[in-house]
Amino acid sequence: MVLAIRLDMGMIETIAAPAITFLSGIAMQHWGYSVTSVALGLCIVAAAIPAVTMRELVTLPKPDGWEDHIRKSGLTKF
């Protein structure tokens, strides 16, 4: 399941990056650099919110606590 999600995210990123670049160029010509820059900045913030609030990432311990975290979570490989 995790592999399928990672593959899907890779496809989304592969398609989204060129599309965003293309649309950014059109937007800059149409609305100007300032408006487009603010809009892209807001998109970046919106995309970062799930990563910043993801419980799995926020609760990840420092390297010296990884072994204990692996043991508690039941992972079989380090």
C-alpha positions as CSV (number, residue, x, y, z in Angstrom):
1,M,0.0,0.0,0.0
2,V,2.8,2.4,0.9
3,L,4.6,1.6,-2.3
4,A,1.5,2.4,-4.3
5,I,1.1,5.7,-2.6
6,R,4.7,6.6,-3.2
7,L,4.4,5.6,-6.9
8,D,1.3,7.8,-7.2
9,M,3.0,10.7,-5.6
10,G,5.9,10.3,-8.0
11,M,3.5,10.4,-10.9
12,I,1.8,13.5,-9.5
13,E,5.2,15.2,-9.1
14,T,6.4,14.2,-12.5
15,I,3.3,15.7,-14.2
16,A,2.8,18.6,-11.9
17,A,6.2,20.2,-12.1
18,P,6.3,20.9,-15.8
19,A,2.6,21.9,-15.7
20,I,3.2,24.4,-12.9
21,T,6.3,25.8,-14.7
22,F,4.3,26.3,-17.9
23,L,1.3,27.8,-16.1
24,S,3.6,30.1,-14.1
25,G,5.1,31.5,-17.3
26,I,1.6,32.2,-18.7
27,A,0.5,33.7,-15.4
28,M,3.5,36.0,-15.3
29,Q,2.8,37.3,-18.7
30,H,-0.9,37.8,-18.0
31,W,-0.9,39.1,-14.4
32,G,2.7,40.1,-13.8
33,Y,5.5,38.8,-11.6
34,S,4.3,40.1,-8.2
35,V,0.8,38.6,-8.3
36,T,2.1,35.3,-9.7
37,S,4.9,35.1,-7.1
38,V,2.4,35.6,-4.3
39,A,0.1,33.0,-5.7
40,L,2.9,30.5,-6.1
41,G,4.1,31.2,-2.6
42,L,0.6,30.5,-1.2
43,C,0.6,27.3,-3.2
44,I,3.9,26.2,-1.7
45,V,2.7,27.0,1.9
46,A,-0.5,25.1,1.2
47,A,1.5,22.1,0.0
48,A,3.8,22.2,3.0
49,I,1.1,22.2,5.6
50,P,0.4,18.4,5.4
51,A,4.1,17.7,5.8
52,V,4.5,20.0,8.8
53,T,1.4,18.6,10.5
54,M,2.0,14.9,9.7
55,R,2.1,13.1,13.0
56,E,4.6,10.5,11.8
57,L,7.1,13.2,10.9
58,V,6.5,15.5,13.9
59,T,7.0,12.6,16.4
60,L,10.1,11.2,14.7
61,P,12.8,10.9,17.3
62,K,16.4,12.1,17.0
63,P,18.9,9.5,15.7
64,D,19.8,8.2,19.1
65,G,16.1,7.2,19.7
66,W,15.5,5.4,16.4
67,E,16.1,1.9,17.7
68,D,13.6,2.4,20.5
69,H,11.1,3.9,18.1
70,I,11.5,0.9,15.7
71,R,11.0,-1.5,18.6
72,K,7.9,0.3,19.8
73,S,6.3,0.6,16.3
74,G,7.0,-3.0,15.5
75,L,9.1,-2.4,12.4
76,T,11.1,-5.5,11.4
77,K,13.9,-3.7,9.5
78,F,16.2,-0.9,10.6
